[in-house]
């Protein structure tokens, strides 16, 4: 049977966003009533521009018991009361534990960030396979069932937008269970890096095949960078022998179906970020940051605490700079604002211990009673982070691997000192921002130290030129461009249902 390829504009389709986390979190207020807090993530921001133009539904996993209790309904998601339908799904706790805390994190996360020490890890044993079968596979099927139910009630043809590494198997379940004439258009955006086929060889063939089989059931696969999209094509060519890969058209032909790989670099909401940075809370933290720096130049990093962020090497590079260029001692402070992340995972807790030890060693070697070289603040405080971004002289983003890294985009928009961005070549942001940054190899501590020194002594005119270039690069493609470009590709390829 020939599939319906009738082209239709986005405002005549029902958009179904599918992600592990929802746009809001439910809890009980002081009166015991259900209330919710809206998320600040990029998906929420991107979708806000569409509310009122499309019939939009968001399907996600229920994280709290209040989410389960609320279950489904409509909520306002924009400042002007734009409405979105929200539906939670849930399974038993052990299934979610296997799906999220064994397979998604750390197995897939570590793999896609090239973080496994392969001679020792991962160890894929019977418990891992149980987590795969009874957790990851089962919950992907649960998501697919919820989507199928939603499609059945949708008043218009459906456009399903799957998000990230938690949901790699969903598209194939949809494709196998929905008759061709009723199938929705399916996109899948992967927010984290996609490594080359060599690293995907870490996974057992059955897992790897299921993931690629699932992704190639989508119509459009979105990635943060061109390199990620190319790596997907290479991975399919290596591990899907039945697939035909066309690099010129960035297309995989598999199971009598075309899947297109494209890059859609995600960004920030420039206007909302600028407005938020003027809030009274952010202004209060500005005074704290100034007192903390105490007249020194400021090297800043803002990260979640996880090995892929390469925090330890960043501290070591700062120590090496103080050794190579002693004139900076007492005149430069390194402030690290770090957000706890997955500390129940052994590797993450060990990394927190390692980075604190690295900072302590440098402070003991170079610090004085008047000057602490590295100051580490652990905790989630977005207002303080925005305040700090206004005053850095150097912003260090030296990740081992990063899907995008939005701090690298937030910094240039907010900074008031023509601060210099030092950017790892392994971040997704590097593909867009390299002409306005100093690009380093994440493992090269010496080059990172030299880059810090270069940034700190750079001529003011050159600093200003780089800062202006970064502001322009970020401002010309904000978060709404990320969403609209995906819609444009669907339209250009004539993929509307």
N, C-alpha and C positions, 0 to 999 in steps of 0.2 A: 504494500500500500504506500502511495506517495504521501509524504508528510505535508501538512499545510504550511506554506511559506508566505502567506499573505502578509504584507508589510503594514504595520499599524503604528501610529504614534504612541508615545509613552502614556499620554493622558487617556488612552483608551484601553490600558492594560491594568490588571490588578498586580501590584508589586508585593512580593512576599520576601521579606528580609529574614534570613535564618542564621542565627549566631548562637554560640554557647551562652553568652551573657545577654541580658535584655537591656532596653534603653532606660529602665527604671529599676530601683530596688525597693521592695516593700518591707515595712516594719510597722510596729505599733507605736503610736504616740503616747503622750502622757495620760491621755484619756482612755487608752486601750483601744483606740480606733485604728483601722488600717490606714496607713499613709505611705507615700512613696517619695523617693528622692531621685531626680532625673540625673542620668549619667552625663558626663562631659566628653565622652569619646567621639572620635571622628565620624563614626557611623551615625550617631544621633544628630550631629551637626549637619552632615551631608543630607540626611533625610529631611531635616526641617525645611529645606527649601522646596521640597516636593509636596508637603502636606497641603491639602486643599486642591491640588492638581491631579492627584491619583488616589485610587483606593489602595491604601497601604496597610499591610499586616506584618507584625514582627513576631516570629516564633523563636523562643529561647528556652533554656533549661531553668527550672525553678531552683534557685540557689538557697532560698530560705523557706522555712515553714509558712511564712506570711505570703511568699510567692505562690506556694501550693494552695493556700487558702483562697487567695484572690482568683487564681486559675486563669481567667480570661475576661476580656472586655475592652472598652475603649478608654483611652486616657489622652489628655492634652499633652503635647510634647514640644510645643513652641510657645514663645512668649505671647503670641496673638491667639492662643488657644486652638491651634491646629490639632486635629484629632488623628490618632493612629490606633488601630486594633492591635492588642497584645495578647498572645497566647503562650502560656507556660506548659511545658511537658515535664514529667518526672518519672523516675524509676526507683527501685530500691537502692539503698545507700551503697551496697557492695558493688552494684553495677556501675554507679557513677564513680566510685573509687577506682575501679579498674579502668574505665573509660578515660577519666581525667588525670588521676594521680599516678597511673602506671604507664598507660600508652601515650596519651597526649603529652603529659608532663611526667617523667622526663624523656621517655623513649623518642618520640618524634621531635620534640623541641630540641633536645641535645643533638640529634642526628642533623636536623636542618640548620643548626648553628655550628656544625662541625666541632662539637665539644666532647665527643666520646674519646676516651683514651683506649683505643681499640684493643691493644693487647690485654687489657684488663676488663673493659666494659664496653657495651652492655653485656650482661649475662641474661640470655633469653631462656628461661626455664619453664617448667610446667605452670608456674603461677603467672608468668607473663602471658602465656598462651590462654590461660583461663581469663585473664583480664582482657585480652583481645576478643575472644569469642563471646564471653558473657558481659563484657563491658563495652568496648569500643564498637564492635559489630552490632550488638544489641541496641545501643542507644542511637547509633546512626539509623538503624531501622525504625526506631521510635520517632526520630525526627522526620523521616520519610513518610511515615503514616500520618503524622500531623499535617504535613504539607499536602498530602493527597486529600485529606479531609477538607482542608482549606480550599483547595482548587475546586472541589466538588460544589462548594457553596459560593464561590467567587462569581460576581455578576459579569465579569469580563475575562478575556484571555489572560493567563497568568504569566508573569515574569518572576522567576524564582532566583534570588540572589543569595547564594551560600557563602559563608564567611569562614575562612581559615582552616587550620590543620585539624580541628576537632571533627570536621564533617566530610572527610575525604570520600566516604563510601555512599553518601546520600544520593548523589545524582544517578548512580547505577540502579539503586533501588527504585527511584522514580521512573527511570526509563523502562525497567523491566515490568513494572506494575501498571503503567498508564498506557492505554491504547494510543497508537501514533497520532490519530486525529485529535486527541485531547491533550497531548503532551505540552507542557509549558516550555518556554524558552528558559534555559538554565545557565546562569553564570556562577563561577566560583572564584572568589578572590582570596589569595594566600597572602597574609600580612607579614609573614616571616620569610627569611631567605629560602631559596630552593637550590641546594647544592648540586654538583654534577653527579653523573651516574656512578662514579667511583665510590662516593660516600654512601649512596643508596644501596650499595652492595652489602652494607652492614646488616640490613634487614633480611630475615628469612624470605625466600622466594614467594611463599604464599602470601605473606603480609604485603610485600612490595607489589605483587601482581594485583592484589585487591585494591590497593591505593591507586595505582595507575589505571586500572580498569574502571574504578569509580570516577576518577577525574575526567577520563576520556568519554564519559557519558554526558558531560556538560557541553554546552555550545561554545562558551567563551571562558577561558581560564585567564584570570588577571593576576599579575605579579607586580612587585614594587619596581623592578628594574628590567631592562632589556636582557641583562645577563641571566636573571632568574628565568625569564621566558625561554631563552635559548637552552638553559640547563634542563628545563622540562622536556623540550623536544629531544635533547640528547638522551635523557633518561628513558623516554618512551622508545627511542630507536634501539637502545641497548637491551631493555628488559621486556618489551612487548613485541615479540617477533612477528606477530600477526598485523602489527600496525605499519602504515606507510607514512613516513614523515616528510613533509615538504618544508624545507627551511626558508625558501624564498617567500612563501605565503604564510609561514609560521602556522602550519596546520598539521594535525594528525588525523589520518583517515583510519578508523578502527570500528569494527562491527557495523560497517555500512553507514558510518556517521562521521561528520567532520567536526573536529574540535579545534578552535583557534586559540593560540597563546599570544597574549598582548601584555604590555606593561602599562600600568596606571599608577604612577607614583602618588602615594597618599600625601596629604598636606595638612595644614592647620587652617582654622578660621581666623584670618588676620584681623578682621574688624572686631569680632567678639573678644579675641585675646587682648587687643589694644584697650578695649573698653574695660575689661576685667582688671587689667593692670593699673587702672586709675582708681580702683576701689579703695576705701579707707583702710581696710585690712592690709592690703598690699603696701600702701603708703606707710603704715605703722611699722611694717617689717623693714622698710627701706632704712629707717634710722638704726635698726638693729644690725643690719648688714654693714652700714658705714662704721659703726662702733667696732664691729667684729674685725673689720679689715684694718682699722686704725691708721689710715693714711698710706698703707702699702698698695702696690699694684695687686690685682686679684686674678688668680687662676681659678677657674670654677669648673666643676663637673656636677651634673645632676643625673642620677641613674637609679634604677632598681638594683638591688643587691643580687647579682647573679653572675656566674663566671663569664658569660659571653660579653659582658660589658668591659672586661679587661681592666678593672679598677686597680688591681695590684700593680700591673705594669705601669699604669699612669702615675702612681705614687713613686715607683722606682725611678721613672724617668725624671720626675721632679727632683728627687734626691741626686740623680746624676747631673742635672743642670746646676744644682747648688755646688756640687763638687767641681764641675768644669768652669763655672762662672761665679766665683765667690762674691762678686760685687752685688749679686742679687740677695745675699743673705741679710735678713732683717728688713728687706725692702719689698719682698713679694710674699703673699700669703696664698696658700692653696686651700680653698673651701670645697668640701665634698658634701653635697646634700643627697643622702642615700635613702631610698624607700625600701623597707623590708619586703621580700618577695619569696614565697614558697619555703620559708625557713623550716617547715616540717620535712623537707627533702634534705637528705644527708649532705648532698653535694653543695647545697646552698648555705647551710649552716657552717660547713667547713670553710666555704669561701668568705663568709663574714669574718670568721676567726682570722683567716689569712690576711685580709685587707686591713683589719685593725692592727695586726702585728706589723705589717709593712709600714703603716703610718706611724706607729709607735717607735719603730726603729729609726726612722728618719727624724722624728722629733727629738729623740734622745741624742742623735748624732749631731744635729745642727741647731737645735732650739736653744733659746736663752730664757732668762726670767721675763724678759720683755717681749719675746717673739716666739710664737708657736708656728712652725713652718706649715704643718697640715692640720686642719681642723675638720673633723668628721662629725656630722650631725645626722643621726639616724631617725627617721620618722616620715610620715606622709604629711606634707604641708605645702600645698600647691601655691598658696599666697606667698609664703616665704621664698619659694623657688622663683616665682615671677619677679619678686623684688630683687633677688640676687642677679637675675639675668640682666637687669638694667645697669649693673655696675661692674661687670667683668671686663678685664683687659684681655684675657685669654679664656676661651671656652674650649675645653678639651673633650672631644668625643672620639675615643680610640678603641671602639668595640672590635672584638675579634670577628664578629659577624652581627649584622643588624638588618632587619627587614627594611627600615627606613631611618629611624631615630628622629623624632619630631623635636627634641630639644635643640638639634642643630638648626631647625627652622624657626623655633620660637625665639631663640637667642637674638639673631640679627634683627628681628622685628622690634624687640623691646629694648635692646641695648642702647645706652646713651653715651657711651665712651668710645665709639668706634672700635669695639673689641674685635680681636682676631679669632677666627674659628680654626682650630686644628682638628682635622677630620680624618678618620681612618678610611683607607681605601676599601675596606670591607663593609662599610655602611651603605645602605641603599641611597642615602642622601648625597653621597659622593658623586653619583652619576649626574645629579642636577647642580650641585653647589661647588664643584671642584674649582671652577674658575675664580671663586671668591674666597677660597680657603687655602690653608697649608695642608697638603695631603701627606699622610704618613702611613707606613706599614705598622699594623697593630703590635707586632712582636718586636719591633726595632726600638728598644729603649733609648739607645744613643741618638737615633734620628729624631725621636720624640723630644728628647732633652734639647737638642739643637733647635727644633721647631719652636719650643717654648721660649728659648732665648731670643730667637729671631723675632718672634711676635712681641716680646716685651720691649725690645729696643727699636722696633720698626719706626721709620719716619712717619710722622703724623699724617702727611698727605697720602702716603701709601695705605695707611690704616683706613683713612676715610674712603679712599677709592674702593678698597675691598669690602668695607662695610656697606657702602651704597650699592655695590653690585649684588651682595647677598640679599639686601632688602628688596631689590628689584626682582631677583630670581624667585624669592619666596612669594612676593605679593602678586606676581603675574599668574600664579597657579595655586589657588587656595583649595580648600577641601571640597567646595562645590564643583570645581573643575574635575576633581577625581571622580565624582559620581557622574557628571554629565558626559565625560569622555567614554565611560563604559556604556552609557545609553547610546552614544553616537556610534560606537562600534557595532552594537546590536542592530542599529538601524542601517548602517552602511553595509553590513553583511546580510541584510534582509532576513533577520532571524526572529522578528516579532511573531508571536503565535497567531 
